Amino acid sequence: MKYKVFDYTSIITEQDRKNICKDVKASVNEGKYYTNSPRYQTNFDVFALPGLHWLKLRMSFYSACFFYLEKEAQISKVQSWSYMTSLEYPEDRKNLWHNHDHKRERKLLSGIYYVHIPEDVDDFKKTGTEFAPNGVEKKKRMWIEPCIGKWAIYDSYYWHRPGILQSYDNRFIVAADMEYVLPR
């Protein structure tokens, strides 16, 4: 499985990440999340939220995708959301496997930005994202360790699910998809 990690910690500060968590938590408290998806996954485009911290996050996602492609591309569509999880609201991880382009019909990249991982976890690596690069029915698994302040970019057809919950403190991620067209 191919993925690349891009570091934006020099642009998106710790205070920016705290503001992102605050905004996501406020959105969840306002009921702006899906009820038929993983609990507390926002149901709107978080990149549209106001504030310099969201502008930095949105622009860093675009550039990370271009760096992944090793060229600039025309952006057709972007979706973004956030996910707030903890042991306070556990879910059956077997039901969380998904991908964003299982038919491989589009040019689509996905990204995960790790905003906050609780400090009291026992196995830091497994709080990231688990991938089934050959499909869920195959045994091969791999983990992207959470890299706070960094985008992990990968092709959207890979099956994945959130990491293992290990804390009552909230884990926050922002995820996004970018559909693109390469120049001729």
C-alpha positions as CSV (number, residue, x, y, z in Angstrom):
1,M,0.0,0.0,0.0
2,K,1.3,3.4,-1.0
3,Y,0.9,6.3,1.3
4,K,2.9,9.4,2.1
5,V,3.0,11.6,5.2
6,F,3.5,15.4,4.9
7,D,4.5,17.5,7.9
8,Y,2.7,20.8,8.4
9,T,3.6,21.4,12.1
10,S,5.5,24.6,11.2
11,I,2.3,26.1,9.7
12,I,-0.5,24.5,11.7
13,T,0.4,25.2,15.4
14,E,-0.6,23.5,18.6
15,Q,-3.0,26.4,19.2
16,D,-4.5,25.9,15.7
17,R,-5.1,22.2,16.6
18,K,-6.7,23.1,19.9
19,N,-9.0,25.5,18.0
20,I,-9.9,22.7,15.5
21,C,-10.8,20.4,18.4
22,K,-12.9,23.1,20.0
23,D,-14.8,23.8,16.8
24,V,-15.4,20.1,16.2
25,K,-16.6,19.5,19.7
26,A,-19.0,22.5,19.4
27,S,-20.4,21.1,16.1
28,V,-21.0,17.7,17.8
29,N,-22.7,19.5,20.7
30,E,-24.9,21.2,18.2
31,G,-25.9,17.8,16.7
32,K,-24.0,18.3,13.5
33,Y,-23.0,14.7,13.1
34,Y,-24.2,11.6,11.3
35,T,-26.4,9.1,13.3
36,N,-26.0,6.3,10.7
37,S,-22.2,6.4,10.5
38,P,-19.5,6.2,13.1
39,R,-20.7,8.3,16.0
40,Y,-19.6,11.9,16.1
41,Q,-18.5,12.0,12.5
42,T,-19.5,15.5,11.3
43,N,-22.1,15.8,8.6
44,F,-20.8,18.9,6.9
45,D,-17.7,20.2,5.1
46,V,-15.4,21.2,8.0
47,F,-13.1,23.0,5.6
48,A,-15.9,25.6,5.2
49,L,-15.7,26.5,8.9
50,P,-14.3,30.1,9.5
51,G,-10.9,30.8,11.0
52,L,-7.3,30.9,10.0
53,H,-6.8,27.4,11.4
54,W,-9.3,25.9,9.0
55,L,-7.8,27.8,6.1
56,K,-4.3,26.4,7.0
57,L,-5.7,22.9,7.2
58,R,-7.6,23.2,3.9
59,M,-4.6,24.6,2.0
60,S,-2.2,22.1,3.5
61,F,-4.5,19.2,2.3
62,Y,-4.4,20.6,-1.2
63,S,-0.7,20.9,-1.2
64,A,-0.2,17.4,0.4
65,C,-2.3,15.9,-2.4
66,F,-0.2,17.6,-5.1
67,F,3.0,16.5,-3.4
68,Y,1.7,13.0,-3.3
69,L,1.0,13.1,-7.0
70,E,4.3,14.9,-7.5
71,K,2.5,17.4,-9.8
72,E,-0.3,19.9,-9.6
73,A,-3.8,18.8,-10.8
74,Q,-7.1,20.4,-11.4
75,I,-9.4,19.9,-8.3
76,S,-12.8,18.6,-9.3
77,K,-14.3,18.1,-5.8
78,V,-13.3,18.2,-2.2
79,Q,-15.1,16.8,0.8
80,S,-14.0,17.1,4.4
81,W,-15.2,15.9,7.8
82,S,-14.0,15.3,11.3
83,Y,-14.3,12.4,13.6
84,M,-14.3,12.6,17.5
85,T,-14.0,9.3,19.3
86,S,-13.4,7.9,22.8
87,L,-14.2,5.0,25.0
88,E,-17.2,7.0,26.3
89,Y,-19.0,6.0,23.1
90,P,-17.4,2.7,21.8
91,E,-18.4,1.1,18.5
92,D,-18.0,-2.3,17.0
93,R,-14.8,-1.8,14.8
94,K,-15.9,-4.7,12.5
95,N,-18.6,-2.4,11.2
96,L,-16.2,0.6,10.5
97,W,-14.3,-0.8,7.5
98,H,-14.8,1.4,4.5
99,N,-13.2,2.9,1.5
100,H,-14.0,6.0,-0.6
101,D,-13.8,4.6,-4.1
102,H,-14.2,0.9,-4.1
103,K,-14.9,0.7,-7.9
104,R,-11.8,2.8,-8.7
105,E,-13.8,4.8,-11.1
106,R,-12.5,8.2,-10.2
107,K,-9.1,9.9,-9.6
108,L,-9.6,10.3,-5.8
109,L,-7.1,10.8,-3.0
110,S,-7.9,10.6,0.7
111,G,-6.1,12.2,3.6
112,I,-6.2,11.8,7.4
113,Y,-4.9,14.6,9.6
114,Y,-4.3,13.7,13.2
115,V,-5.4,16.6,15.3
116,H,-5.3,15.1,18.8
117,I,-4.4,11.7,20.3
118,P,-5.0,11.2,24.0
119,E,-1.8,11.0,26.1
120,D,-3.0,8.1,28.3
121,V,-3.1,5.4,25.5
122,D,-1.2,2.1,25.9
123,D,-0.5,1.5,22.2
124,F,0.0,4.8,20.4
125,K,0.5,3.2,17.0
126,K,-2.9,1.5,17.1
127,T,-4.7,4.8,17.8
128,G,-4.0,5.7,14.2
129,T,-5.7,4.1,11.2
130,E,-5.8,0.4,10.3
131,F,-5.7,-0.6,6.6
132,A,-6.6,-3.8,4.8
133,P,-4.6,-3.1,1.6
134,N,-5.8,-6.2,-0.2
135,G,-9.4,-5.9,1.0
136,V,-11.2,-6.7,4.2
137,E,-11.6,-10.4,3.3
138,K,-7.7,-10.8,3.2
139,K,-5.6,-11.2,6.3
140,K,-3.0,-8.6,5.6
141,R,-3.3,-5.5,7.8
142,M,-1.1,-2.4,8.3
143,W,-1.2,0.6,10.5
144,I,-0.6,4.3,9.9
145,E,0.7,5.5,13.2
146,P,-0.9,8.8,14.1
147,C,1.4,11.7,13.2
148,I,0.1,14.8,15.0
149,G,0.1,17.8,12.7
150,K,0.7,15.8,9.6
151,W,-1.4,14.6,6.6
152,A,-1.3,11.0,5.6
153,I,-2.3,10.9,2.0
154,Y,-3.3,7.7,0.1
155,D,-5.4,6.4,-2.8
156,S,-9.1,6.3,-1.8
157,Y,-9.8,2.8,-2.8
158,Y,-7.9,1.3,0.2
159,W,-10.1,-0.2,2.9
160,H,-9.5,1.3,6.3
161,R,-11.0,2.0,9.7
162,P,-10.3,4.1,12.8
163,G,-7.7,3.0,15.3
164,I,-8.5,1.2,18.5
165,L,-10.1,3.3,21.3
166,Q,-7.9,3.3,24.4
167,S,-9.0,6.5,26.3
168,Y,-11.9,8.4,27.7
169,D,-10.2,11.5,26.3
170,N,-11.3,12.4,22.8
171,R,-9.3,11.5,19.7
172,F,-9.8,14.0,16.9
173,I,-9.0,13.6,13.3
174,V,-9.9,15.5,10.1
175,A,-10.3,13.5,6.9
176,A,-10.8,14.7,3.4
177,D,-11.1,13.5,-0.2
178,M,-10.0,15.3,-3.3
179,E,-11.2,14.3,-6.7
180,Y,-8.8,15.6,-9.4
181,V,-8.1,15.7,-13.1
182,L,-4.5,15.5,-14.4
183,P,-3.4,17.9,-17.1
184,R,-3.1,16.4,-20.6
